[in-house]
């Protein structure tokens, strides 16, 4: 189950439990009074006690309708997805969860590359992710010594290990996603999170549109769920389709025509990568692998390469500060703090800078 669908299901159960507790304080209601057909199902919903092989989502069309009627929800749609105010409350965490699911998807389809392209516009992410690519490319040539592709490269970045570099990638990705949610459209009328809300509301409003179907014998029969909200039926598959199509189209609308972050990525992949490669070609390891040695004739070239790497990082620092001064980043911290409870349920990494 994806982070996004897990969040949506957990929120639904919390919503039902909160409404049940409020109602129970007023009139001591029983589980059987809510859903006589299967009171134990209501108990499992209230405890968020799922049985993966039987019904991992618990909420069925009939139980959702019964819950809506007994606990004074507007309709079954509100049971599944919440009111407009509730959707506004969990929209940013849902957006973050959806993006993290895309980044972790091994298929790496169109939506993955669109999201990467948008995240590369964020200088910290463009820098750390591109450095990781250099590390991966040169790792084998230096692993006998320290496991790092270039001591000097790590020193300039203030990084002590590959693990620390991976942490920087994750942190900058998550902050980059928060930034992405506030990216304005080309006409400046809406930010991405607003467009995402419209797209998600279309997804959550879908109902069973076919009144009839055919059974195993080929006989036409009336569908039990005609007109009902689709709710959580086939949620994982439906959400995957939503991500691959609607969400992918949404991301494409916000691709930047010019990008400081992509300029940084080019500097890392071209200038710095070439310098690291040249540095490795000029040196070899001492017999005990304790240090790298230079020939007399390569010392000057090595010094030039070191200066180029240092200069490239100085320029990246300038570009990063320019982007930060132009956009500010206080709003990212404010949005993280405002959504702290739900964001923590998705990822703890995003709070490391706070």
C-alpha positions in Angstrom: 0.0 0.0 0.0 1.3 3.4 -0.9 2.0 6.3 1.6 -0.9 8.3 0.0 -3.6 5.6 0.2 -2.4 4.6 3.7 -2.9 8.2 4.7 -6.3 8.4 3.2 -7.5 5.2 4.8 -6.1 6.1 8.3 -7.8 9.5 8.1 -11.1 7.9 7.3 -11.0 5.6 10.3 -9.9 8.5 12.6 -12.8 10.5 11.2 -15.3 7.8 12.0 -13.9 7.2 15.5 -14.0 10.9 16.3 -17.6 11.2 15.2 -18.5 8.0 17.1 -16.9 9.2 20.3 -18.8 12.5 20.0 -22.1 10.8 19.4 -21.5 8.2 22.1 -21.0 10.9 24.7 -24.4 12.3 23.9 -26.4 9.0 23.6 -24.5 5.8 24.4 -24.9 4.2 20.9 -24.0 0.6 20.2 -22.1 -0.9 17.3 -25.2 -2.9 16.3 -27.3 0.2 16.1 -24.9 1.6 13.5 -24.6 -1.5 11.3 -26.7 -4.4 12.4 -25.5 -6.7 9.6 -21.9 -6.7 11.0 -21.3 -4.8 14.3 -17.8 -6.3 14.6 -16.8 -4.6 11.3 -17.6 -1.2 12.9 -15.5 -2.2 15.9 -12.5 -3.0 13.6 -13.0 0.3 11.8 -12.9 2.2 15.1 -9.7 0.3 16.2 -8.2 0.5 12.7 -7.8 -3.2 12.8 -7.4 -4.4 9.3 -7.2 -7.9 7.9 -5.0 -7.6 4.7 -6.1 -10.9 3.1 -9.8 -10.3 3.7 -10.6 -6.6 3.6 -7.6 -4.3 4.0 -9.8 -1.2 3.7 -12.6 -2.3 6.0 -15.0 0.4 4.8 -17.6 -1.1 2.4 -20.2 0.8 0.4 -23.0 -0.5 2.7 -21.1 0.1 6.0 -20.1 3.6 4.8 -23.7 4.4 4.1 -24.8 3.1 7.5 -22.1 5.1 9.2 -23.0 8.3 7.4 -26.7 7.9 8.5 -26.0 6.9 12.1 -23.1 9.3 12.8 -24.6 12.3 11.0 -22.2 12.6 8.1 -23.4 14.5 5.1 -23.1 11.3 2.9 -20.8 8.3 2.3 -18.4 10.6 0.4 -17.7 12.6 3.6 -17.1 9.3 5.5 -14.4 8.3 3.0 -12.8 11.6 2.1 -13.9 14.2 4.7 -15.5 17.6 4.4 -14.0 20.4 2.2 -12.3 21.8 5.4 -10.8 18.4 6.2 -9.5 17.9 2.7 -7.8 21.3 3.0 -6.2 20.2 6.2 -4.7 17.0 4.8 -4.0 18.2 1.2 -0.3 19.1 1.7 0.6 15.8 3.5 -1.3 13.9 0.7 0.7 15.8 -1.9 3.9 15.0 -0.2 3.0 11.4 0.2 2.0 11.1 -3.5 5.3 12.6 -4.6 7.4 10.4 -2.3 5.5 7.4 -3.7 6.5 8.5 -7.2 10.2 8.9 -6.2 10.3 5.5 -4.6 8.5 3.7 -7.5 11.0 1.3 -9.1 9.1 1.5 -12.4 10.3 5.1 -13.0 7.8 6.0 -15.6 6.8 9.3 -17.1 5.5 10.8 -13.9 8.8 10.0 -12.1 10.9 11.9 -14.6 8.5 14.9 -14.6 8.7 15.1 -10.9 12.5 14.8 -10.9 12.7 17.6 -13.5 10.6 19.9 -11.3 12.6 19.0 -8.2 15.8 19.8 -10.0 14.7 23.4 -10.1 15.3 23.5 -6.3 19.0 24.2 -6.0 19.8 22.1 -2.8 18.1 19.0 -4.4 19.8 19.6 -7.8 23.2 19.8 -6.0 22.9 16.8 -3.7 21.3 14.5 -6.2 23.8 15.3 -8.9 26.7 14.9 -6.5 25.4 11.5 -5.6 25.5 10.6 -9.3 29.2 11.5 -9.4 29.8 9.4 -6.3 28.1 6.4 -7.9 30.1 6.8 -11.1 33.5 7.0 -9.4 32.8 4.9 -6.3 34.5 1.7 -7.5 37.8 3.5 -8.3 38.2 4.8 -4.8 36.4 2.3 -2.6 39.7 0.5 -1.6 40.8 3.6 0.2 37.8 5.2 2.0 34.7 4.3 0.1 34.4 7.9 -1.1 34.8 8.9 -4.7 36.8 12.0 -3.9 38.1 13.2 -0.5 38.2 16.8 -1.6 34.7 16.7 -3.0 33.4 15.5 0.3 35.5 18.1 2.2 34.2 21.0 0.2 30.6 19.8 0.7 31.1 19.3 4.4 30.0 15.7 4.0 31.6 12.8 5.9 30.0 9.8 4.4 27.8 8.5 1.6 25.0 7.9 4.2 25.1 11.6 5.0 24.9 12.5 1.3 21.8 10.3 1.0 20.2 12.0 4.0 20.8 15.4 2.3 19.1 14.1 -0.8 16.1 12.9 1.1 15.8 16.1 3.1 16.2 18.4 0.1 13.7 16.3 -1.8 11.0 16.7 0.8 11.6 20.4 1.3 11.6 20.7 -2.5 8.2 19.0 -2.7 6.8 21.5 -0.1 8.3 24.3 -2.3 6.8 22.6 -5.4 3.3 22.7 -3.8 3.5 26.5 -3.8 4.8 26.9 -7.4 2.6 29.3 -9.3 1.0 28.4 -12.6 2.1 30.1 -15.8 -0.7 32.7 -15.5 0.0 33.1 -11.8 -3.6 32.5 -10.8 -3.1 29.3 -8.9 -0.3 27.4 -7.2 0.2 23.7 -7.8 -1.5 22.6 -4.5 -4.7 24.4 -5.7 -4.7 22.5 -9.0 -3.9 19.3 -7.1 -7.0 19.8 -4.9 -9.2 20.2 -7.9 -7.8 17.1 -9.5 -8.1 15.1 -6.2 -11.7 16.2 -5.7 -12.6 14.9 -9.1 -11.0 11.6 -8.1 -12.8 11.4 -4.8 -16.1 12.3 -6.3 -16.3 9.4 -8.7 -19.2 7.1 -8.4 -20.3 3.8 -10.0 -21.6 4.9 -13.4 -22.7 1.6 -14.8 -26.2 0.6 -13.7 -25.9 -3.0 -15.1 -23.2 -5.6 -15.6 -23.0 -9.3 -16.5 -22.5 -12.1 -14.1 -20.3 -15.2 -14.6 -23.0 -16.8 -16.7 -23.2 -13.8 -19.0 -26.6 -12.7 -17.7 -27.2 -9.0 -17.4 -27.8 -7.9 -13.8 -28.3 -4.6 -12.0 -25.2 -3.4 -10.1 -25.6 -3.0 -6.4 -23.4 0.1 -6.1 -24.8 2.1 -9.0 -24.6 5.8 -8.1 -22.6 5.2 -4.9 -19.2 6.8 -4.3 -16.5 4.4 -5.3 -14.9 5.0 -1.9 -12.0 2.6 -1.2 -13.0 -0.1 -3.6 -9.9 -0.9 -5.7 -8.2 2.1 -4.1 -4.6 1.2 -4.7 -5.1 0.4 -8.4 -7.3 3.5 -9.0 -4.8 5.7 -7.2 -2.0 4.4 -9.3 -3.9 5.2 -12.5 -4.7 8.6 -11.0 -0.9 9.2 -10.4 0.1 8.0 -13.9 -2.4 10.1 -15.7 -4.0 13.1 -13.9 -1.1 13.8 -11.6 1.4 13.4 -14.4 -0.5 15.8 -16.6 -0.7 18.3 -13.6 3.1 18.2 -13.2 3.7 18.7 -16.9 1.8 22.0 -16.7 4.3 23.4 -14.2 7.6 22.5 -15.9 9.9 25.6 -15.8 11.1 27.3 -19.0 14.2 28.5 -17.2 15.8 26.9 -14.1 18.5 27.9 -11.7 18.5 24.4 -10.3 19.1 22.9 -13.7 22.0 25.2 -14.2 23.5 23.9 -10.9 22.9 20.4 -12.0 24.8 21.0 -15.2 27.7 22.5 -13.3 27.9 19.4 -11.1 27.5 16.9 -13.9 29.9 18.7 -16.3 32.5 20.8 -14.6 32.8 19.1 -11.3 32.3 15.6 -12.6 35.0 16.2 -15.3 37.4 17.6 -12.6 36.9 14.6 -10.3 37.5 12.2 -13.2 40.7 14.1 -14.1 41.8 14.1 -10.5 41.5 10.3 -10.3 43.5 9.9 -13.4 46.3 12.0 -12.0 46.6 10.0 -8.8 47.1 6.5 -7.6 46.9 4.9 -4.1 49.9 4.3 -1.9 50.7 0.6 -1.2 48.9 0.7 2.2 45.9 2.6 0.7 46.5 5.4 3.3 47.0 8.2 0.8 46.9 9.2 -2.8 50.1 10.0 -4.6 50.8 12.5 -7.4 53.6 12.3 -9.9 55.8 15.4 -10.1 54.5 16.3 -13.5 50.8 16.2 -12.4 51.0 18.4 -9.3 50.2 21.6 -11.2 47.3 20.0 -13.0 46.0 18.6 -9.7 46.2 22.1 -8.2 44.3 23.6 -11.2 41.6 20.9 -10.9 41.2 21.5 -7.2 40.8 25.2 -7.8 38.1 24.5 -10.5 36.1 22.3 -8.1 36.3 24.8 -5.4 35.3 27.6 -7.7 32.4 25.6 -9.1 31.1 25.1 -5.5 31.5 28.8 -4.8 29.3 29.6 -7.8 26.7 27.0 -6.7 26.6 28.7 -3.3 26.0 32.0 -4.9 23.1 30.6 -7.0 21.6 28.8 -4.0 21.7 32.1 -2.0 20.1 33.9 -4.9 17.2 31.5 -5.1 16.7 31.6 -1.4 16.8 35.4 -1.3 14.4 35.6 -4.2 11.9 33.1 -2.9 12.6 33.0 0.8 12.3 29.7 2.6 10.5 30.7 5.7 7.2 29.6 4.1 8.5 26.1 3.8 9.2 25.8 7.6 5.9 27.5 8.3 4.0 24.9 6.2 5.9 22.0 7.8 5.1 23.3 11.3 1.5 23.9 10.4 1.1 20.3 9.1 3.5 18.7 11.6 1.2 15.9 13.0 0.3 14.5 9.6 3.7 15.0 8.0 5.3 13.1 10.9 3.2 10.1 10.0 4.6 10.1 6.5 8.2 10.9 7.1 10.4 12.1 10.0 13.3 13.3 7.9 11.6 16.6 7.0 11.9 17.8 10.6 15.7 17.4 10.8 16.3 21.0 9.9 13.8 22.4 12.4 
